Amino acid sequence: MPPILWGLLAASLLNLDRQSFGHNMLARPLATGFLIGWATAQPQAGLTLGLWAELLWLARPPLGGFIVPNGGLAVSAALLAWGLAASPATGPDAALAAGRPTPGSLTLLFAAVPPLAHLAVNVERLARARSTRMVARLEAELLEGASPPLLWYNLRGLLVTLAASLVFLAVSAAALAGLLKLAEAGLPAAAWAALAKFEPFAPLAGLTVLAENLHGRRLLAFAALMTACCVFQAL
């Protein structure tokens, strides 16, 4: 089976850990990025993109019924899109090229992660709505004195989440791959060079989100540290 299909299946299964089964933090962007990157033969891109995305929602726990944007599915879709858009590598350096995205493309993929993560929340909402209906049906059967197959009800819930994840990943990865192809054909070389120069500073987006709760001297110290890091990186 091609690596893209392995990645598609693995990402859908990992999303079960977030919603329906396990809850072992494997669906977090960092863990998912590494695992899907490894499954699709692009471990460096997966680890990098997963780390950047992890910073965006690190300080937003799912408390009080709040559904955190699904960074794991978003990172998976971005990595699958990269695999679909990339031209097959040949020659002795093919293995290395497979894990090294085109300079600048990782910035575009990272920019797509937040909107995809918010869209992916609908996968969880769909699963919750479906589960609510199944629980109501199960309660009705129990009140009637029936003996419903509890295991089958649980399996159906898992299958609904798995199917919704597969559809979301397939559609979003294909759409994002098409956008990457258009950007590759339409953006000038200067634009790609600018995107490549921005890549080392991409984590600042997540760090800025983490700093939103800082005030006074802590915020000033954080800003000074980030400025120093940017200057050092630019040099």
Backbone as JSON, one array per atom type, in Angstrom:
{
  "sequence": "MPPILWGLLAASLLNLDRQSFGHNMLARPLATGFLIGWATAQPQAGLTLGLWAELLWLARPPLGGFIVPNGGLAVSAALLAWGLAASPATGPDAALAAGRPTPGSLTLLFAAVPPLAHLAVNVERLARARSTRMVARLEAELLEGASPPLLWYNLRGLLVTLAASLVFLAVSAAALAGLLKLAEAGLPAAAWAALAKFEPFAPLAGLTVLAENLHGRRLLAFAALMTACCVFQAL",
  "N": [[0.85, -1.19, 0.0], [0.57, 2.26, -0.82], [2.53, 4.93, 0.73], [0.97, 7.23, 1.25], [-1.63, 6.28, 1.55], [-1.26, 4.65, 3.77], [-0.65, 6.66, 5.6], [-3.09, 8.08, 5.61], [-4.88, 6.2, 6.7], [-3.63, 5.74, 9.18], [-3.72, 8.29, 10.36], [-6.47, 8.64, 10.68], [-7.05, 6.6, 12.49], [-5.5, 7.44, 14.67], [-6.93, 9.7, 15.38], [-9.06, 8.65, 16.73], [-8.09, 8.32, 19.25], [-8.28, 10.81, 20.35], [-11.03, 11.29, 20.51], [-12.65, 8.96, 20.92], [-11.42, 6.6, 21.85], [-9.0, 5.42, 24.01], [-7.4, 7.97, 24.62], [-4.71, 8.81, 25.03], [-3.09, 10.91, 24.42], [-2.02, 10.7, 21.91], [-3.18, 11.86, 19.75], [-2.45, 14.47, 19.76], [-1.0, 17.35, 18.13], [1.88, 17.26, 17.96], [2.66, 14.54, 18.5], [1.07, 13.22, 16.58], [1.98, 14.48, 14.23], [4.66, 13.58, 14.1], [4.28, 10.76, 13.91], [2.65, 10.46, 11.6], [4.26, 11.73, 9.76], [6.39, 9.95, 9.78], [5.09, 7.68, 8.8], [4.49, 8.47, 6.22], [6.92, 8.81, 5.04], [8.24, 11.24, 5.5], [9.62, 12.28, 7.86], [11.01, 14.47, 9.02], [9.63, 16.79, 8.19], [7.14, 16.17, 9.3], [7.65, 16.11, 12.09], [8.52, 18.74, 12.49], [6.33, 20.35, 11.63], [4.37, 19.35, 13.34], [5.38, 20.13, 15.85], [5.34, 22.94, 15.65], [2.57, 23.36, 15.37], [1.66, 22.28, 17.77], [2.3, 24.21, 19.66], [0.35, 26.11, 19.25], [-2.05, 25.37, 20.49], [-1.37, 24.58, 22.99], [-1.87, 25.74, 25.45], [-4.61, 25.57, 25.77], [-6.76, 23.78, 27.19], [-9.26, 21.15, 26.93], [-11.71, 22.08, 28.52], [-14.81, 22.35, 30.36], [-16.57, 21.52, 28.34], [-15.56, 22.67, 26.08], [-14.44, 22.42, 22.78], [-11.39, 21.81, 21.61], [-9.66, 23.11, 18.79], [-8.93, 20.78, 16.23], [-5.92, 20.02, 16.0], [-4.36, 17.79, 15.43], [-5.64, 16.3, 13.31], [-5.54, 18.35, 11.42], [-2.77, 18.79, 11.0], [-2.13, 16.26, 10.03], [-3.61, 16.26, 7.62], [-2.25, 18.29, 6.27], [0.3, 17.16, 5.95], [-0.32, 14.91, 4.4], [-1.22, 16.24, 2.15], [1.14, 17.44, 1.31], [2.56, 15.14, 0.58], [0.97, 14.28, -1.57], [1.26, 16.4, -3.36], [3.95, 16.58, -3.87], [6.54, 15.85, -6.18], [7.58, 12.63, -7.33], [10.63, 11.46, -5.96], [13.8, 10.62, -7.37], [16.78, 8.65, -7.95], [20.0, 8.48, -6.14], [19.62, 10.07, -3.87], [16.99, 9.89, -3.15], [15.63, 8.95, -0.87], [16.35, 10.8, 1.11], [15.33, 13.16, -0.03], [12.63, 12.68, 0.09], [11.89, 13.23, 2.71], [12.33, 15.89, 3.01], [10.89, 18.85, 2.66], [10.11, 21.19, -0.02], [11.85, 24.27, 0.11], [10.13, 26.78, 1.8], [7.58, 25.74, 1.33], [6.72, 24.52, 3.64], [5.98, 26.63, 5.24], [3.63, 27.51, 4.01], [2.04, 25.26, 4.41], [1.87, 25.28, 7.2], [0.45, 27.63, 7.58], [-2.0, 26.8, 6.72], [-2.87, 25.09, 8.68], [-4.27, 26.15, 11.1], [-6.94, 27.05, 10.07], [-7.82, 24.57, 9.02], [-7.81, 23.01, 11.33], [-9.88, 24.17, 12.81], [-12.03, 23.61, 11.12], [-12.0, 20.86, 11.32], [-13.15, 20.38, 13.73], [-15.79, 19.87, 13.26], [-15.89, 17.19, 12.69], [-15.76, 15.99, 15.19], [-18.07, 17.08, 16.32], [-20.01, 15.93, 14.71], [-19.65, 13.22, 15.39], [-20.34, 13.33, 18.1], [-23.05, 14.11, 17.96], [-24.11, 11.92, 16.61], [-23.56, 9.94, 18.5], [-25.2, 10.78, 20.59], [-27.73, 10.29, 19.55], [-27.6, 7.51, 19.32], [-27.36, 6.76, 21.99], [-29.84, 7.58, 22.98], [-31.48, 5.83, 21.57], [-30.57, 3.43, 22.62], [-31.29, 3.69, 25.33], [-34.05, 3.69, 25.03], [-34.51, 1.08, 24.14], [-33.67, -0.35, 26.38], [-35.56, 0.47, 28.29], [-37.78, -0.75, 27.24], [-37.32, -3.29, 27.93], [-35.65, -4.84, 26.44], [-32.61, -6.52, 25.34], [-30.12, -4.97, 24.3], [-27.36, -5.07, 21.94], [-24.59, -4.14, 23.4], [-21.86, -4.0, 22.8], [-21.86, -3.76, 20.02], [-23.05, -1.28, 19.71], [-21.04, 0.36, 20.74], [-18.98, -0.18, 18.91], [-20.11, 0.83, 16.59], [-20.1, 3.57, 17.15], [-17.34, 4.07, 17.13], [-16.79, 3.45, 14.46], [-18.23, 5.42, 13.1], [-16.83, 7.77, 13.84], [-14.33, 7.11, 12.77], [-14.91, 6.89, 10.01], [-15.8, 9.51, 9.44], [-13.45, 10.91, 9.95], [-11.76, 9.85, 7.97], [-13.03, 10.78, 5.62], [-12.87, 13.58, 5.98], [-10.05, 13.94, 6.01], [-9.3, 12.96, 3.47], [-10.64, 14.71, 1.69], [-9.76, 17.31, 2.51], [-6.96, 17.05, 2.31], [-6.63, 16.55, -0.44], [-7.68, 18.94, -1.5], [-5.9, 20.84, -0.39], [-3.51, 19.95, -1.48], [-3.98, 20.53, -4.17], [-4.03, 23.34, -4.0], [-1.38, 23.8, -3.25], [-0.06, 22.95, -5.55], [-1.0, 24.87, -7.36], [0.13, 27.16, -6.21], [2.8, 26.51, -6.51], [3.04, 26.65, -9.25], [2.3, 29.27, -9.78], [3.45, 31.19, -8.01], [6.17, 33.49, -7.86], [9.79, 33.06, -7.93], [10.96, 34.73, -6.05], [8.98, 35.01, -4.11], [8.85, 32.42, -3.04], [11.4, 32.33, -1.96], [11.15, 34.24, 0.06], [9.2, 33.01, 1.68], [10.67, 30.8, 2.48], [12.64, 32.03, 4.04], [11.09, 32.85, 6.13], [10.44, 30.56, 7.49], [12.12, 29.71, 9.75], [11.08, 31.38, 11.7], [8.5, 30.67, 12.14], [7.62, 29.25, 14.48], [7.16, 31.34, 16.24], [4.55, 32.16, 16.02], [3.02, 30.29, 17.47], [4.25, 30.65, 19.97], [3.54, 33.26, 20.5], [0.8, 32.98, 20.94], [0.93, 31.49, 23.29], [1.87, 33.45, 24.95], [-0.22, 35.1, 25.49], [-1.45, 35.18, 27.94], [0.36, 36.35, 29.59], [1.57, 39.09, 31.54], [2.68, 42.44, 32.28], [5.92, 42.51, 33.68], [6.64, 39.91, 33.0], [5.63, 39.59, 30.42], [7.12, 41.55, 29.08], [9.69, 40.5, 29.43], [9.43, 38.13, 28.03], [8.92, 39.12, 25.42], [11.36, 40.45, 24.97], [13.11, 38.27, 24.97], [12.17, 36.8, 22.75], [12.65, 38.66, 20.72], [15.44, 38.79, 20.81], [16.04, 36.18, 20.02], [15.05, 36.23, 17.4], [16.74, 38.12, 16.22], [19.18, 36.82, 16.5], [18.7, 34.57, 14.9], [18.34, 35.82, 12.42], [20.88, 36.75, 11.94]],
  "CA": [[0.0, 0.0, 0.0], [1.37, 3.48, -0.88], [2.66, 5.63, 2.01], [-0.12, 8.18, 1.46], [-2.78, 5.54, 2.08], [-0.91, 4.29, 5.14], [-0.8, 7.87, 6.41], [-4.52, 8.38, 5.72], [-5.47, 5.26, 7.66], [-3.03, 5.95, 10.5], [-4.23, 9.55, 10.92], [-7.86, 8.42, 11.1], [-7.02, 5.78, 13.7], [-4.99, 8.27, 15.75], [-7.96, 10.63, 15.82], [-9.91, 7.95, 17.69], [-7.51, 8.52, 20.57], [-8.75, 12.1, 20.84], [-12.47, 11.37, 20.68], [-13.45, 7.78, 21.22], [-10.75, 5.4, 22.34], [-7.62, 5.56, 24.45], [-7.08, 9.25, 25.27], [-3.31, 8.71, 25.44], [-2.41, 12.09, 23.88], [-1.42, 10.41, 20.61], [-3.81, 12.7, 18.73], [-1.91, 15.82, 19.82], [-0.29, 17.65, 16.88], [3.28, 16.84, 17.96], [2.73, 13.09, 18.35], [0.49, 12.86, 15.29], [2.88, 14.94, 13.18], [5.8, 12.66, 14.01], [3.86, 9.43, 13.46], [2.19, 10.51, 10.21], [5.45, 12.01, 8.98], [7.13, 8.69, 9.64], [4.31, 6.76, 7.96], [4.49, 8.95, 4.83], [8.32, 8.98, 4.63], [8.67, 12.63, 5.62], [9.66, 12.46, 9.32], [11.46, 15.8, 9.42], [8.51, 17.72, 8.0], [6.09, 15.84, 10.26], [8.04, 16.54, 13.43], [8.57, 20.2, 12.51], [4.97, 20.89, 11.55], [3.68, 18.97, 14.56], [5.87, 20.96, 16.94], [4.81, 24.3, 15.46], [1.13, 23.35, 15.64], [1.45, 21.99, 19.18], [2.39, 25.46, 20.42], [-0.85, 26.93, 19.05], [-3.14, 24.98, 21.39], [-0.79, 23.97, 24.17], [-2.45, 26.35, 26.65], [-6.07, 25.57, 25.68], [-7.27, 22.44, 27.5], [-10.69, 20.96, 26.63], [-12.46, 22.16, 29.77], [-16.15, 22.91, 30.28], [-17.22, 21.2, 27.08], [-14.92, 23.36, 24.96], [-13.77, 21.53, 21.82], [-10.16, 22.42, 21.11], [-9.44, 22.84, 17.37], [-8.28, 19.48, 16.05], [-4.62, 20.2, 15.35], [-3.84, 16.52, 14.93], [-6.19, 16.06, 11.98], [-5.07, 19.39, 10.51], [-1.37, 18.48, 10.66], [-2.15, 15.07, 9.17], [-4.07, 16.66, 6.3], [-1.18, 19.06, 5.63], [1.36, 16.23, 5.55], [-0.83, 14.12, 3.28], [-1.24, 17.13, 0.99], [2.52, 17.56, 0.83], [2.9, 13.9, -0.12], [0.25, 14.24, -2.84], [1.72, 17.45, -4.25], [5.38, 16.45, -4.17], [6.92, 14.98, -7.3], [8.37, 11.49, -6.85], [12.08, 11.65, -6.01], [14.53, 9.52, -7.98], [18.22, 8.77, -7.79], [20.55, 8.02, -4.87], [19.17, 10.9, -2.75], [15.52, 9.87, -3.12], [15.15, 8.79, 0.51], [16.5, 12.07, 1.8], [14.42, 14.15, -0.62], [11.25, 12.41, 0.48], [11.6, 13.8, 4.01], [12.75, 17.28, 3.05], [9.98, 19.61, 1.81], [10.66, 22.3, -0.77], [11.96, 25.46, 0.96], [8.99, 27.68, 1.72], [6.29, 25.05, 1.31], [6.31, 24.22, 5.0], [5.31, 27.82, 5.74], [2.27, 27.49, 3.49], [1.32, 24.19, 5.1], [1.6, 25.72, 8.56], [-0.61, 28.63, 7.51], [-3.27, 26.11, 6.49], [-3.23, 24.26, 9.83], [-5.35, 26.69, 11.96], [-8.31, 26.91, 9.53], [-8.18, 23.15, 8.93], [-8.09, 22.53, 12.69], [-11.22, 24.62, 13.19], [-12.98, 22.85, 10.32], [-12.0, 19.47, 11.78], [-14.03, 20.28, 14.9], [-17.06, 19.32, 12.81], [-15.82, 15.73, 12.8], [-16.11, 15.65, 16.56], [-19.48, 17.42, 16.54], [-20.79, 14.89, 14.05], [-19.58, 12.01, 16.2], [-21.11, 13.55, 19.33], [-24.47, 14.1, 17.62], [-24.46, 10.54, 16.32], [-23.54, 9.19, 19.76], [-26.38, 11.17, 21.36], [-28.88, 9.56, 19.0], [-27.48, 6.09, 19.64], [-27.65, 6.6, 23.42], [-31.29, 7.68, 23.13], [-32.07, 4.57, 21.09], [-30.2, 2.39, 23.57], [-32.14, 3.86, 26.51], [-35.41, 3.27, 24.69], [-34.54, -0.38, 24.11], [-33.57, -0.85, 27.76], [-36.85, 0.71, 28.94], [-38.73, -1.73, 26.71], [-36.98, -4.61, 28.44], [-34.82, -5.57, 25.48], [-31.18, -6.69, 25.66], [-29.41, -4.48, 23.12], [-25.94, -5.45, 21.84], [-23.82, -2.99, 23.84], [-20.58, -3.97, 22.07], [-22.13, -3.26, 18.67], [-23.27, 0.16, 19.81], [-19.73, 0.99, 20.9], [-18.25, -0.3, 17.66], [-20.71, 1.76, 15.64], [-19.59, 4.9, 17.47], [-15.96, 4.14, 16.64], [-16.8, 3.44, 13.0], [-18.7, 6.73, 12.64], [-15.72, 8.69, 13.98], [-13.3, 6.72, 11.81], [-15.36, 7.24, 8.65], [-15.8, 10.97, 9.32], [-12.04, 11.33, 9.87], [-11.26, 9.49, 6.64], [-13.6, 11.7, 4.62], [-12.27, 14.91, 6.18], [-8.65, 13.92, 5.6], [-9.19, 12.78, 2.02], [-11.08, 15.93, 1.0], [-8.91, 18.45, 2.83], [-5.63, 16.83, 1.76], [-6.7, 16.73, -1.89], [-7.85, 20.37, -1.78], [-4.67, 21.54, -0.05], [-2.51, 19.58, -2.48], [-4.26, 21.33, -5.36], [-3.58, 24.72, -3.75], [0.08, 23.8, -3.3], [0.32, 22.87, -6.96], [-1.25, 26.19, -7.95], [1.15, 28.06, -5.69], [4.08, 26.13, -7.12], [3.05, 27.1, -10.63], [2.01, 30.69, -9.93], [4.26, 32.1, -7.21], [7.53, 33.7, -8.39], [10.89, 32.53, -7.11], [11.19, 35.64, -4.92], [8.0, 34.7, -3.07], [9.29, 31.2, -2.38], [12.56, 32.67, -1.14], [10.65, 34.93, 1.26], [8.57, 32.0, 2.52], [11.73, 29.98, 3.06], [13.29, 32.81, 5.09], [10.18, 32.99, 7.26], [10.25, 29.27, 8.16], [12.7, 29.63, 11.1], [10.34, 32.2, 12.65], [7.13, 30.18, 12.23], [7.2, 28.93, 15.85], [6.76, 32.53, 16.98], [3.09, 32.24, 16.02], [2.56, 29.54, 18.63], [4.75, 31.27, 21.19], [2.72, 34.45, 20.74], [-0.44, 32.51, 21.55], [1.24, 31.11, 24.67], [2.16, 34.65, 25.73], [-1.39, 35.97, 25.63], [-1.82, 35.27, 29.35], [1.42, 37.01, 30.34], [1.34, 40.51, 31.75], [3.71, 43.19, 32.98], [7.33, 42.19, 33.47], [6.77, 38.62, 32.32], [5.4, 39.82, 29.0], [8.27, 42.28, 28.57], [10.82, 39.56, 29.37], [9.16, 37.21, 26.92], [9.12, 39.86, 24.18], [12.8, 40.68, 24.8], [13.73, 36.99, 24.61], [11.81, 36.47, 21.38], [13.36, 39.59, 19.85], [16.83, 38.36, 20.75], [16.08, 34.96, 19.2], [14.85, 36.61, 15.99], [17.98, 38.79, 15.76], [20.2, 35.78, 16.38], [18.36, 33.76, 13.73], [18.58, 36.61, 11.23], [22.32, 36.85, 11.72]],
  "C": [[0.88, 1.24, 0.0], [1.43, 4.19, 0.47], [1.52, 6.6, 2.3], [-1.33, 7.47, 2.05], [-2.52, 5.06, 3.51], [-1.11, 5.49, 6.07], [-2.26, 8.23, 6.63], [-5.18, 7.49, 6.76], [-4.94, 5.51, 9.07], [-3.57, 7.22, 11.15], [-5.66, 9.4, 11.41], [-7.92, 7.6, 12.38], [-6.51, 6.59, 14.9], [-6.05, 9.24, 16.27], [-8.95, 9.97, 16.78], [-9.4, 8.15, 19.11], [-7.95, 9.84, 21.18], [-10.21, 12.05, 21.25], [-13.11, 10.14, 21.3], [-12.72, 6.66, 21.94], [-9.33, 5.74, 22.77], [-7.35, 6.8, 25.27], [-5.67, 9.2, 25.86], [-2.45, 9.84, 24.87], [-1.71, 11.83, 22.55], [-2.01, 11.26, 19.5], [-3.37, 14.15, 18.83], [-1.08, 16.09, 18.56], [1.15, 17.14, 16.85], [3.41, 15.34, 17.73], [2.2, 12.65, 16.99], [1.41, 13.27, 14.15], [4.06, 14.0, 12.99], [5.39, 11.32, 13.42], [3.41, 9.44, 12.0], [3.35, 10.88, 9.29], [6.28, 10.76, 8.75], [6.41, 7.73, 8.7], [4.35, 7.17, 6.49], [5.89, 9.29, 4.34], [8.76, 10.43, 4.6], [8.76, 12.99, 7.11], [10.07, 13.85, 9.75], [10.34, 16.82, 9.3], [7.41, 17.44, 9.02], [6.41, 16.32, 11.66], [8.03, 18.06, 13.53], [7.18, 20.8, 12.54], [4.18, 20.55, 12.81], [4.09, 19.82, 15.75], [5.33, 22.38, 16.84], [3.32, 24.35, 15.84], [0.83, 23.08, 17.11], [1.45, 23.26, 20.02], [1.1, 26.28, 20.33], [-1.94, 26.63, 20.07], [-2.63, 24.35, 22.67], [-1.45, 24.48, 25.45], [-3.98, 26.38, 26.62], [-6.61, 24.16, 25.93], [-8.77, 22.35, 27.21], [-11.53, 20.92, 27.9], [-13.84, 22.75, 29.53], [-16.87, 22.64, 28.97], [-16.62, 21.88, 25.87], [-14.19, 22.35, 24.07], [-12.57, 22.26, 21.25], [-10.04, 22.13, 19.61], [-8.55, 21.61, 17.17], [-6.98, 19.64, 15.26], [-4.04, 18.91, 14.8], [-4.33, 16.19, 13.54], [-5.67, 17.08, 10.98], [-3.63, 19.14, 10.06], [-1.31, 17.26, 9.74], [-2.57, 15.42, 7.75], [-2.98, 17.43, 5.55], [-0.06, 18.14, 5.15], [0.92, 15.35, 4.38], [-0.87, 14.97, 2.01], [0.15, 17.3, 0.42], [2.94, 16.31, 0.05], [2.21, 13.8, -1.47], [0.82, 15.23, -3.85], [3.16, 17.26, -4.69], [5.59, 15.51, -5.35], [7.75, 13.82, -6.76], [9.86, 11.74, -7.01], [12.75, 10.41, -6.61], [16.02, 9.71, -7.72], [18.67, 8.36, -6.4], [20.07, 8.82, -3.66], [17.66, 10.89, -2.58], [14.99, 9.78, -1.69], [15.25, 10.08, 1.3], [15.52, 13.11, 1.28], [13.0, 13.94, -0.17], [10.89, 13.04, 1.82], [11.95, 15.25, 4.13], [11.86, 18.1, 2.13], [10.69, 20.75, 1.09], [10.73, 23.54, 0.12], [10.8, 26.42, 0.73], [7.65, 26.99, 1.78], [5.79, 24.73, 2.71], [5.59, 25.42, 5.64], [3.86, 27.85, 5.27], [1.43, 26.41, 4.18], [0.95, 24.61, 6.52], [0.48, 26.76, 8.59], [-1.98, 27.98, 7.33], [-3.75, 25.33, 7.71], [-4.34, 24.87, 10.69], [-6.74, 26.6, 11.34], [-8.75, 25.46, 9.39], [-8.55, 22.59, 10.31], [-9.47, 22.95, 13.15], [-12.3, 23.89, 12.38], [-13.11, 21.41, 10.84], [-12.83, 19.29, 13.04], [-15.37, 19.67, 14.52], [-17.07, 17.8, 12.82], [-16.25, 15.29, 14.18], [-17.58, 15.97, 16.85], [-20.39, 16.39, 15.9], [-20.81, 13.61, 14.88], [-20.39, 12.15, 17.48], [-22.62, 13.49, 19.05], [-24.94, 12.67, 17.33], [-24.52, 9.7, 17.6], [-24.77, 9.52, 20.61], [-27.61, 10.43, 20.87], [-28.82, 8.08, 19.34], [-27.77, 5.84, 21.12], [-29.16, 6.66, 23.67], [-31.97, 6.39, 22.68], [-31.79, 3.43, 22.06], [-31.07, 2.48, 24.83], [-33.57, 3.4, 26.25], [-35.52, 1.75, 24.68], [-34.48, -0.96, 25.52], [-34.88, -0.66, 28.51], [-37.91, -0.26, 28.47], [-38.43, -3.15, 27.19], [-36.14, -5.43, 27.5], [-33.38, -5.68, 25.99], [-30.36, -6.26, 24.45], [-27.94, -4.91, 23.12], [-25.04, -4.24, 22.16], [-22.5, -2.87, 23.07], [-20.78, -3.39, 20.67], [-22.38, -1.76, 18.68], [-21.94, 0.91, 19.93], [-18.93, 0.95, 19.6], [-18.81, 0.66, 16.6], [-20.23, 3.18, 15.89], [-18.17, 5.09, 16.97], [-15.93, 4.23, 15.12], [-17.27, 4.78, 12.43], [-17.56, 7.75, 12.72], [-14.62, 8.39, 12.96], [-13.67, 7.14, 10.39], [-15.34, 8.75, 8.44], [-14.38, 11.5, 9.2], [-11.46, 11.04, 8.51], [-11.75, 10.45, 5.57], [-12.97, 13.08, 4.75], [-10.84, 14.95, 5.67], [-8.5, 13.82, 4.09], [-9.55, 14.07, 1.28], [-10.13, 17.09, 1.25], [-7.5, 18.27, 2.27], [-5.61, 17.03, 0.25], [-6.82, 18.21, -2.25], [-6.57, 21.14, -1.5], [-3.54, 21.19, -1.03], [-2.71, 20.35, -3.78], [-3.81, 22.77, -5.2], [-2.06, 24.82, -3.79], [0.59, 23.75, -4.74], [0.11, 24.2, -7.66], [-0.2, 27.2, -7.5], [2.51, 27.78, -6.32], [4.18, 26.65, -8.54], [2.94, 28.62, -10.75], [2.9, 31.64, -9.16], [5.65, 32.27, -7.82], [8.58, 33.18, -7.43], [11.15, 33.41, -5.9], [10.22, 35.36, -3.78], [8.38, 33.43, -2.31], [10.5, 31.45, -1.5], [12.14, 33.36, 0.16], [9.99, 33.95, 2.22], [9.61, 31.13, 3.22], [12.44, 30.72, 4.19], [12.41, 32.93, 6.33], [10.09, 31.7, 8.08], [10.88, 29.21, 9.55], [11.91, 30.41, 12.15], [8.9, 31.73, 12.83], [6.72, 29.82, 13.66], [6.77, 30.13, 16.67], [5.24, 32.69, 17.02], [2.52, 31.5, 17.22], [3.01, 30.15, 19.94], [3.97, 32.54, 21.53], [1.39, 34.08, 21.39], [-0.2, 32.13, 23.01], [1.42, 32.34, 25.56], [0.93, 35.5, 25.99], [-1.85, 36.13, 27.08], [-0.74, 35.92, 30.22], [1.14, 38.51, 30.45], [2.57, 41.13, 32.42], [5.12, 42.75, 32.64], [7.52, 40.87, 32.74], [6.6, 38.77, 30.82], [6.58, 40.56, 28.37], [9.49, 41.36, 28.44], [10.65, 38.59, 28.21], [9.41, 37.89, 25.58], [10.6, 40.11, 23.91], [13.51, 39.4, 24.37], [13.42, 36.63, 23.17], [12.51, 37.39, 20.37], [14.82, 39.18, 19.7], [16.99, 37.11, 19.89], [15.95, 35.29, 17.73], [16.12, 37.26, 15.42], [19.07, 37.76, 15.55], [19.97, 34.92, 15.15], [18.65, 34.5, 12.44], [20.05, 36.75, 10.9], [22.9, 35.53, 11.21]]
}
